[in-house]
C-alpha cells in the first residue's frame, strides 16, 4: 500500500508531543507491504497544494495529520477525484474525527488506515470553496475573524473562547436574509449555520439531525438578536436543548442563499463577507473510517 502523510510540524501539538509524531510514523512504516511518503508543510494552504499534486501520483491513501483545518484543505484538494483520504487527528479541534468515529488518539487512528472501510461523505460548497463541517454567518463568524492563531501557543482552545467573548461584546448584529433555493422559502435571522456534520466546536451538536452522508445540509437560523437571546442560544446549545426553542428554525436543505452585512466562515476558517451561495455536493469525498 502506498501512503502519503501530509503533516505540519509547526502545529502546536507537534511541538508539544514530538514522541507521538515519531510513534505514528514508525507504526505506519512497520506495516507490511507499505510504502510511506511523509511530507512536512509549513504554511496554511500548503496541505491543499501538496494533496492536489499527489492525486495523480497513484497513492492508495492521502492522509492529513492535523485538525479540522487540515481536513478542510484535504477535502478541497480531493473532492470528486475518487482519491481515498485518511485522517490522523492531531489538532486542537478534531470535530470531523468525532463525527466519523475516528480515534482521537493519533497512534490508534493509524489502524483505521489499514483496518477501516472506505465511506463516501457529502461536502458543502460555499461560493466554490468546499466545507466538511459547516458554514457560519454572523456572530460566530465574527469570532473566527477575530481569532489570532499565534495565541494557540499560549491558550490552546481558550484562544477560541477569547475571540468569542470579544465578538459577543463588540459585534453589531444585523439581519441576515436566507433563501432556501429548494422551495423558495425565505427566512430572516441574526446568526445562520449551514451544517454538513452535527457537531460544532467539540462535542456540542449544533444540528442534531445532520448526517454527512444523506445528500443534504442542515440549516439553522437564529431569529432574535441581543445579549439575552444570544446568551440563551449559547446555553441551550451547550446543554443540547436549543432544538426546543421556537425562535430557532431548522431545515434540511440542498441549496441556500445567505445575504446581509456580516462575515462568514467555513470550518472555522475566515473566508469573507456575504452574500454566499451554498449547496451540497453529495458523496464528494471518500474517507477511511472505522469498521462499525
QUIKA-V253345 format. One record per helix or strand. SS is the DSSP state (helix for helix, strand for strand). FROM is the first residue (numbers start at 0). TO is the last residue. If there is no record, write none. Layout:
SS/FROM/TO  SS/FROM/TO
This chain:
strand/1/7  helix/11/15  helix/17/28  strand/34/40  helix/45/56  strand/60/65  helix/67/77  strand/83/88  helix/94/99  helix/105/114  strand/116/125  strand/128/130  strand/133/136  helix/138/145  helix/148/154  helix/157/169  strand/175/179  strand/185/188  strand/190/194  strand/198/199  strand/203/204  strand/216/221  helix/226/237  helix/241/243  strand/247/252  strand/254/258  strand/262/265  strand/268/272  strand/275/288
